Amino acid sequence: MTQSTSNAAATSAVSGASAKRGFWSSRMAFVLAATGSAVGLGNIWKFPYITGENGGGAFVLVYLLCIAVVGIPIMMAEVMIGRRGGRSPINSMRILAERDRLSSRWKWLAGVGVLASFLILSFYSVIGGWAVSYVGTAASGQLSGQSAEVIGAIFSGLLGDPGKLLIWHSLFMALTMLVVARGLRGGLERAVTILMPALFVLLLLLVGYAMTTGHFGQAASFLFRPDFSSLTTEAVLVALGHAFFTLSLGMGVMMAYGSYLNKNVSIAKTSLLVSLMDTGVALLAGLAIFPIVFANGLEPGAGPGLIFQTLPLAFGQMPLGSLFGTLFFVLLVFAAWTSAISLLEPLVEWLEEQKGMNRLVSTLGAGSLCWLLGIASILSLNEWSGFAPLGMFAAFEGKTVFDLLDYLTANILLPLGGLLVAVFVGWFMARQALENELSLRGPWFGLWYGVLRYVTPVAVAIVFIYNLV
Ligand code: PHE
C-alpha cells in the first residue's frame, strides 16, 4: 500500500471527528509541547533524588543508556503510531491493528497506558502542589538566611499538614483541568514557547551559583564517575522506569501528541531533539542540586524532599535569593503543569471520542476522580505514613500508598507499555508502513528497526525478570 492510499484508508476508517482535528501550528510547536510533557517533576524533582538514593554515577550511566537504547526508539514508535492513527491513543492502536488485520485487542495496550497516566497524575498533582506552595514560601522571604534545619522543618511542616496539602493539590489539579477543558493547543502552545526556554536559562543560572559553593567538583564526580559496586539490580529497574517516566513514554502521551503532527515532519529528528532537551534539563538539575547538598553536609539519599530541602538553602544565601527562588518555583510549577496536562489529555480525548461526552464534562469527570485518588497520596505523607497496603510482599515492604503508586506505574506499567509498543511496531506492523512513516535515509532505518525489534524488548524483559526472581 502506498502512503497516500494508506492515509486515505485511515481517513475513511475514522470518519467524522477526524475532520475537526487540527495539527500543531509548526514543527516547533510539537517539539515544545512534547518537551513540555517530558520536562517536568521527573527531571527536576525525581531524577536528583533517585540518583542520590541509588549512589550516583553508575545509576546515571545506566539511565543514559536506557534513554538511548530504549527511550528514543520507543518515543519514535509512539509518535509514529499517533500520527498514523490520527486519533486518541486507544483508537489509534485499534485502527492500526485493524488495518494490518491484527487483533483489535492491541488497543488495550493503550488502555493500560491511560490507566497508568491516571494513576500518575493522582500523585503528580500532590507534588505539583508542593511546588505551588513553595512559590509563596520563597516569595515571602521566609527562606532567606535560614539554616538547613529550619528549611527542613518548613518542609516537614508542609508534609505533616493534610489540610494544606489538600489545598495545594486541589489548586494544581484545577489549573490542569482548566487548560485541558479549553482544548490543548491555544493555551499550551503559547505557554511552552516562553516557559521552556526560561526554565533552561534559570537552571543554567543555578548551576552557575552551584559552582560558587566550592563543591561542584565533588558533585560532578558523584554524578559522572560510575562506581558499579554500588549498583543494585533494583537500581537498574529504577533507571529503566525513570527513562520511561521522564520521556513520558509507555502510556500513549506521545501517541496523543503525535496524532496532531504534520506528515512532513521528521519523527526521528524531533524525537531526538525532545529526548536531548529532557536529558539536558535533568543533568543540569543534578549539577545545580548536588553541589548544594555536599556544601551543606546534606544527605544525597534524602528522598523525595531533596530539592525542597536543598535549593531553598541556596536561595536563602544568594543575593536576590527570594526573587530567584520565587522564579524557580514558578517555573517548576509550569514544568509540572505542562506535564500534568499531557497526563490528563489522553483519557479526556478518549472519553470524548468513545463515550461522546463533551470536553468539559469529560475533563471534570476524569479530573475529579484523579483528585480524589490524590487524597490517598496526601494521607500517606502523614496520617497513613505507617500504612503499607501490600506490605505482606517482600518487594513492597514499607511502601505507602504514595510509594506504591509511584513504584507500580514507573517501574511496572510504563516499561510494560513500552515493551508492548516495541513488540507491536517491531514485530506486527508492516515494515513498509514504518519505512513510509519514518522516511529515514541510509542505515538509520535499519538501525532503529533492529534496536526496536531486538534490543529494546530484550533489555526491558531482562530487567523485569531479574527483578521478579
Ligand atoms: N515526563 C514527565 C516528567 O518527567 C512526567 C510524565 C510522565 C508526563 C508520563 C506525562 C506522561 O515529569
Boltz pocket constraint, residues with backbone or C-beta under 6 A from the ligand:
constraints:
  - pocket:
      binder: B
      contacts: [[A, 37], [A, 38], [A, 39], [A, 40], [A, 41], [A, 42], [A, 43], [A, 117], [A, 120], [A, 244], [A, 245], [A, 246], [A, 247], [A, 248], [A, 249], [A, 251], [A, 253], [A, 335], [A, 339], [A, 340], [A, 342], [A, 343]]
      max_distance: 6.0
